[in-house]
Amino acid sequence: MNLNALCSVAEALAQEIWFKLNSTVSMPVFQHTIKRLLLPFLLLSVVAVHSQKKIPVYKIGQLQKRISNTSDTLYIVNFWATWCKPCVAELPDFEKINTEFKTKKVKVLLVSMDFKEDMKKRVIPFLKKNKYKSETIILDETDGKFIDMIDKDWSGAIPATLFIRRDQREFVFKKISYGFLLQKTEALTK
């Protein structure tokens, strides 16, 4: 919704209120006053609604399709959750890599292992609070069968990071440092 639309809504509301109150104040003065009062409220409402970042919810098949990679792009797929302290501790490093390599063929994908029911109350507020811009999805799998579909050697413990470029695939089953992440990213993008 743009500013003109918000002004129209504020004007219509002002007219309706004026008629209901049967005000003795002139309509233009009343509309101007109400618009000044309502417009900031309407703007904040629209911003709040639009800032609710929608996070896609994937099943394992969708994730496999998303990360199957035969291109020149390096995919860095980090499995994490808001309740996992080591995961949360390393997320700024992934965000930094996402920013530093945005002009190169590098794609950071944050795969949240939080329950999809926690998206609005935990995941979105966490991402907004920390100003994370990396693409994020929620993996909606509750049984452990999906783990072998990602990697047969993975126990399912997080944090875990998968590096994929063409036919190269490397899975790191632990928290990683920024130095390691940078070194791995540089090595795999040469």
Order of alpha helices (4+ residues) and beta strands (2+ residues): alpha-alpha-beta-alpha-beta-alpha-beta-alpha-beta-alpha-beta-beta-alpha
